[in-house]
Amino acid sequence: MRILAWPAFDNQTGNPYNRLLYAPMADMGVTVDEFSPGRALQSALLGAHDAWHLHWPDDLLSTTPRRAAAWRVAGLLGLMTLARWRNIRMVWTAHDLGPHESPHPWLERFFWHHFVPRVDAVISLSEHGLEAARERFPRLRGRPGFAIPHGHYRDAYPPAPPKDEARRALDLPAEVPVVLFVGRIRPYKNVARLVKVFREMDAPERAHLVVAGNPASEALRRRIEAAAAGAERVRLALRFIPEAGLPAYLAAADLVALPYRDVLHSGSALLALSFDRPVLVPGRGAMSELQAQVGPRWVRTFAGESSNAETKQLTPEALRDALRWALRVKRPARAPLRALGWDRVAAQTVEAYRVVARGSNKRAEAE
């Protein structure tokens, strides 16, 4: 079996998810090729692949200017049409149900209207996500769907240093509680509110907050800096954190707080758990499913589904209680992530390809 994946091993975001997913497939009889426009055109004309596996195709909608985004959307849809004529199946992993920030709403509507009918099967990272995808895009109900979890990141980063060593490296006090936000900072991740809530919290034992990550815009950077101005117990590292630097931040933390306004799945939550750090997440999307997988000693949720936007937000009381929970609850040295090993995740994905290919062969025989 041969798969054309976008992306496969070359992911500009720095997230190792895709290479971790595809690396074990070579031993399962599957060849995975990296998507490029030229390779996709060759694949579509020659029928060189059994399936295309697309991740985050809606990232095209974030392209600026608008004309460039439109050309890229049209190019992808055209290539998908050519590939279907060659009986190449289209598999989409619905990590999210659309871009968190869309500068081109009309183009987004156009994209989904034409993209979804070209999809032959959908993968989601949870049962909740699969149902949410079918709810938003009803045409997916008639297509094969698979709930395949997000794998862990234990083997993707250098090992974490001891906590005291990590604290020294980051110039953090050795004995105080530390709350951490780490990762790419985008508006929906609500980092400025986390800073505000932390400052309003009745902080136990002079807790510190560390925010480490690169803001998506200068305006967002300024908003976070303004929220933290004059707070000596808030440490900002508003820059790209290289792969080698991430373990120290995670090792230094007692709690990883992810105060997202909106969430379906969270790679950042899996990253925290991969470094055996308890995590605070919104009680929305698939986060309750993650809590059930890993256990309530490792995943704590705040708020919940509500029509009132303010009641969905992280509060000082919720953050204070979560920090106390992180410090006081006894938990094993390692989070239970065996079920999220990449060999298992890759095997489930390959089986999904085979199910889709069998359906494709039946249609071809019928024709």
N, C-alpha and C positions, 0 to 999 in steps of 0.2 A: 504494500500500500504506500502511496506517495501523497503527501500533504503539502500544500502551499499555505504558509501561515503568515499572518500580518498582525503584529510582529512575531518573529520566531526567536532568534538569538540576539538580534541587534535592536535593543530597546533604548531609545533616546532618553526616556524618563529616568533611567537608573534603577527601575524596579526589576528585580531578577525573576519575577513571576514566570515569564514566558520561557526563559532558558531552563528554569527548573522543571517546568511542565514537559518540555520537548526532549530534554537530554535523555531520559530513560527510554524513549520510544525506539531508539536505534536497536535496542536489545529485544524489542517486541515486533520486529519486522516492518517497522514504519520509517520511511525516509521523510524528513521534514526539511523543506526548502524555504529560504527567506523570501518574503514577498517584495517585489519591486514592480513598478509599472511595466518595464520591459519584460520581466520574467512572467508577469501575469498575462501579458498579451501573448507571449509564446505559449504559455500553458493553455490559454483559451483557444488559440488557433490549432494547436496540435493535440489537445486533449491529454496533456502530459501529467495531470494529477487526478487523483480520485476525488479529492475535495479541497476546497479552500476553507481555512479556519480563520475567521476575522474577529479581532479583539478591538474594542474602542473605535469602530469605524466612524462614529459621530465626532471624533476629534477633528475631522475635516471641517466641521462646522465652526470651529474656533479659529480657523485661518482668517487672517486679514491681509489685504482688503477683501471686500465682499466678492469682487469679481474672481479673485483667485480661489476663494472657497467654492464658488459656483462651478468653476472649471474642474476642480478636484472631485467634487461630488458627482458631476456628470461623467468624469473619467471612470470613477469606480463603478458607477451603475452600468456604464457601457461595457466595461470589462466583465462584470458579473453576467450580463446578458449574453455576451459571446461565449462565456464559459458554460453556461447552461445549455447552449446548443450542442456542446460537446459532452453533455451529460455529466459534467463536473458538478458535484453537490456543494452547496453553500452552508457552512456551519458557523453560527454566530454565538460567541460567549457574551451574554448580557451581563457584564460586570455592573453596569448602571443602566438606567432606562432613559438616558439622554444626557447631554452635557450639563454640568452644573451652572455654567455661565454661557449663554448663547448670544453672540452679537448679531446673529442673522435669523430672527424667528421665522420669517417666511421661508428661508432656505431649509431650516430645520423641518418644517412641516412637509416641504417637498421631498426632502431626503427620506423621512420615515415612510411616507406614502409609497415611495418607489422601492425602498430598500427591503422592507418587510416581506412583500410578495416574492422577492427573489431568494429568501432564506428557506432552506430545506429542513433545517433542524436548529434548535436553540439549546444552549447549555447555560445553566445558571449556577452560581456558587452556593445555592441553598434552595430548599423547597419553597420558602417564602418568596425568594427572588424569581423562581420559575413561575409561580402563580401570578406574581405582580407583572411579569413580562406578558403573560397571556391576557391579563386583565387590561393592560394598556394597549396591547396589539392583538385584538381578537383573532386575527388570521393565523396566529401562531398556535391556536388550539388544535388546528388540524394537522400540525406538523409534529414529528418526534421531539420530545423535550427530555432533558436530562439534568438532574441536580447533582453536580459534582463539586465537592468542597474545594475551597482555597487551601493549598498546601502550606506547610509552615516554612520558616526561613532559617531553621537551625544550621543548615550546612551552607548557607549562602553568604555569610559574613565571617570575619575573623572572630575568634573567641573573645568573650567579654573579660576585661581585667577584673580583679577583685574590687569590691565597692570602694574601699578606702583609697585605693590607687586611682580609681576613676574620679573620685571626689577631689583628690589633690590635683590631678591633671586639669580639672575644670575649675579649680579655685573655689570649691564649695566646702562649707563647713562639714566636718566629719560626722557630727552627731544629730544634725537637724533633719526633719522629714523633707523630702524633695518630691515635688510634683513635676512631671515632664510632659511637654508636647514636643514631638519631633516629627519632621517630615515636611514635604512641600506645603507651603501655606497658601491656601486659596480662600476666597471670601466665604464659601459655604462651611468652611471648617471652624469659623467662629472664634478665632484665636484672640481677637481683641476683647471679646466678651469673657473668655477664660481669664485674661489678665485682670479685667474689671472685677469679676467674681472673686478671684483670689485675693485681691486687695480689700474687698469687703468682708471676706471670710474671717471668722474668729479663729485665726490660725493657731493650731496647736504647736507648742514648743518652737516658735519662730521658724515655721516652715518656709521653704524657698520654692519658687516656681522658675523653671527653666523652659524657655521657648527656643527651639533650635530648628531652623529651616529657612528656606529661601522664599520670601513673599512673591506672589505672582505679579505684583505691580508696585510701583513706588508709592502710589496712593495707599495701598494696603500696608506697606511698610510704615508709612507715616502714622497711620491710624493705630498700629500696634505700639509704636514708639510713644505716641501721645498717651495711650492707655497706661503705659508703664512708667511715665515720667515721674521721677522723684521717689520711686519705690526701690529701696535698697535690696529688698528680698526677691525682686524679680530680675532674672538674668536673661538677656536677649542675645541670641546668636543668630541674627537674621541673615543667613548666608547658606549656600549649598553645603551640606554636610557630606563629605565623601564617604564612600563605603567603609574605609578603614577607620573613620572617626565615629561612626554610629555606635559601636559597642560600648564606648566609654560613657556616652550619654545615657544609654539604657542601663548600664551597670550602676550608675550613680543614682538612679531613680528608685523611689519607693512606690510610686503610682504613676501610670501613664494615663493622662486625661485627654479624651477626644470629644470635645464639646460640640460636635457637628450639628448644624441646623437641620440637615437632611442627610440620610445615609441609607444605603441598601446593604452593601458589603464594605468591609474595611480591611485593606491590606495592612494598615498601620496597627490595627488591633492584633493581627496575627504576628506582626513584627515584635510587638511588646511581649506577647505570650511566648514567642520563640526564644526570647531572652529571659523568660521566667519572671516577668513583671506583671503584677495584677493591673487590670485596665478598667477604666470607667468610660462607658459609651452610652449614647442615647438608647432608650428602650424602644427603638423603631427599626424598621427594615428587618434584616435577618439577625440583629444583634441578640435577641432572645434565643434564637436557634444556636448561635455561637455559645451563649451562656450554657445552654443545655448540653452542647457537645463537650465543653471543657470543664464546666462545673462552676457553681456560684462562688466558690472560693477564689476564682481567678478572674471572673468577668462580673462586673457590677453595672447595672443600668440606672439611668436617671430619667425622670419624666416619663413620657409615653405618648401614645397617639392622642391628639387633641386638635380641635378646630381653632383653639386659641394659641396663636404663635408664641405668646409669652410663657405659657405653661409648659411648652416644649423645651424651654431654655434651661441651661444649667444655672443653678442658684448657689449662693454662698453656703447655704445649709447642706445642700446635696454634695458639694465638693468637700466640705468639712467632714461630713459623715463618711464619704468614700475614703478620705485620707485615713481616718481612724480605722476603718475596715481594713485598708491595706496594711496598716501597721500592726493590728491586733489579731487578725484572723490567722490561725495556724494553717499552713499549707505545705505540701511537699516541696522539696528543693526544685523539682522540675514540673512544669505544666504538662498535663497528659495530652500530648499531641500525636501519639502514635498513629491514630486513625487518619491523620492529615499528612502522612508521608507521601512524597512525590511519586514513588513507585506505584502506590495505590491510585493516586489521582491520575497519573498517566495511563494506567491500565483501564480505568473507567472511561477515560477520554477516547482511547483506542477502540474500546467496545462500542462507544457511541458512533465513531466513524464507521464501524463495520455494520451496525444497524442501518445507518443512513445509506451505505453502499448497497446493502441487500435490497433495500427499497428501490434504489435507483436501478438496479439490475432487473427487478421485476417490472418496472415501468418500461424499460428498454425492450424487454421481451414481449410485453403486451403491444408495444408499438410495431 
